[in-house]
Amino acid sequence: LALANNRDLRVAVLNIEQARALVDVRRADQWPAVNAGLSAARATKTGGGISSTYSAGVLVTAYEADLFGRVRASSDVAAAQALATDEARKAVQISLVANVANTQLALLGDDELLRITQQALVTREDSLRLTRLKFDNGATSLRGGS
């Protein structure tokens, strides 16, 4: 229940998703962006004929030759950050489980102390009742002697 409803853990999971998306973006930077297009146009000529024009094109944009490894390094950094974020989520989860377990153990200990205290109260009440009976029947006096 604590794992399902913990806000810090949900934030950690969202951070992991964000870090993984950044890894995908950094990996995509290693490849060129390619755009392709086709077009066709028809027009009537002044002499009554039809003219058709066709064109095709391929465009490579946003590509950096990774001669010194900068793009690869940024991808590796993003992957390392994603792993670190995942480990942070695990740490938050382990801490939460430990806190719940400690709280449960403390509650069980407090319940046992309450039970022992209630038993001691019953014993003291029985002792008081026995002492009153002795006093009321003359078996003891206020001074404690017989």
C-alpha positions in Angstrom: 0.0 0.0 0.0 2.9 2.3 0.8 4.6 1.6 -2.5 1.4 2.1 -4.4 0.6 5.5 -2.8 4.0 7.1 -2.3 4.5 10.3 -4.2 8.3 10.3 -4.0 8.3 6.9 -5.6 6.0 8.0 -8.4 8.2 11.0 -9.1 11.2 8.7 -9.2 9.4 6.5 -11.8 8.6 9.5 -13.9 12.2 10.7 -13.7 13.3 7.3 -15.0 10.9 7.5 -18.0 12.2 11.0 -18.7 15.8 9.8 -18.5 15.1 6.9 -20.8 13.5 9.2 -23.4 16.6 11.4 -23.3 18.7 8.3 -24.0 16.6 7.6 -27.1 17.0 11.2 -28.2 20.8 11.0 -27.7 21.0 7.8 -29.6 19.0 9.2 -32.5 21.6 12.0 -32.7 24.1 9.4 -34.0 22.1 9.0 -37.2 21.4 11.5 -39.9 17.9 12.9 -40.3 16.7 12.0 -43.8 13.8 13.6 -45.6 12.4 12.4 -48.9 9.8 14.0 -51.1 8.0 13.4 -54.4 6.0 15.9 -56.3 4.1 16.0 -59.6 2.5 18.9 -61.4 0.4 19.1 -64.6 -0.3 22.2 -66.5 -2.0 23.1 -69.8 0.4 24.5 -72.5 -0.6 27.5 -74.5 -0.7 25.4 -77.6 -3.3 23.0 -76.1 -1.0 20.3 -74.8 -0.4 19.1 -71.3 2.9 19.5 -69.6 3.9 17.2 -66.7 6.7 17.9 -64.3 7.9 15.4 -61.8 10.5 15.9 -59.1 12.0 13.8 -56.4 14.4 14.7 -53.7 16.3 13.4 -50.7 17.6 15.7 -48.0 20.0 14.8 -45.3 19.9 17.3 -42.5 21.2 17.6 -38.9 24.0 15.1 -39.2 27.3 15.6 -37.4 30.2 13.3 -38.3 31.3 11.9 -34.9 35.0 12.2 -35.5 36.0 12.8 -31.9 33.2 10.8 -30.2 31.2 13.7 -28.8 27.8 12.4 -30.0 28.6 8.9 -28.7 29.8 10.3 -25.4 26.6 12.3 -24.9 24.6 9.1 -25.6 26.7 7.3 -23.0 26.2 10.1 -20.5 22.5 9.9 -21.0 22.5 6.1 -20.5 24.5 6.5 -17.3 22.1 9.1 -16.1 19.2 6.8 -16.8 20.9 4.0 -14.8 21.6 6.4 -11.9 17.9 7.6 -11.9 16.8 3.9 -11.9 19.1 3.3 -8.9 17.7 6.3 -7.2 14.2 4.9 -7.6 15.4 1.6 -6.1 16.9 3.5 -3.2 13.7 5.4 -2.5 11.8 2.1 -2.7 14.1 0.3 -0.3 14.0 3.3 2.1 10.2 3.3 2.0 10.0 -0.5 2.6 12.5 -0.1 5.5 10.4 2.7 7.0 7.2 0.7 6.8 8.9 -2.3 8.3 10.4 -0.3 11.2 7.0 1.4 11.8 5.3 -2.0 11.8 7.8 -3.5 14.3 7.5 -0.4 16.5 3.7 -0.8 16.4 3.9 -4.5 17.3 6.3 -3.6 20.2 4.0 -0.9 21.5 1.0 -3.3 21.3 3.0 -5.9 23.4 3.9 -3.2 25.9 0.3 -2.2 26.2 -0.8 -5.8 26.7 1.8 -6.3 29.5 0.8 -3.0 31.1 -2.9 -4.0 31.0 -1.9 -7.4 32.7 0.0 -5.5 35.4 -3.0 -3.3 36.0 -5.3 -6.3 36.4 -2.7 -7.9 38.9 -2.5 -4.6 40.9 -6.3 -4.3 41.0 -6.5 -7.9 42.3 -3.8 -7.2 44.9 -5.8 -4.1 46.0 -9.0 -6.0 46.2 -7.3 -8.7 48.3 -5.7 -6.1 50.6 -9.1 -4.4 51.2 -10.7 -7.8 51.9 -8.0 -8.5 54.6 -8.5 -5.0 56.1 -12.4 -5.3 56.0 -12.2 -8.7 57.7 -9.7 -7.6 60.4 -6.9 -9.7 59.1 -4.7 -6.6 58.8 -4.6 -3.1 60.2 -3.7 0.3 58.8 -0.2 0.1 60.4 0.6 -3.0 58.5 1.0 -5.2 61.5 -1.4 -7.9 62.8 
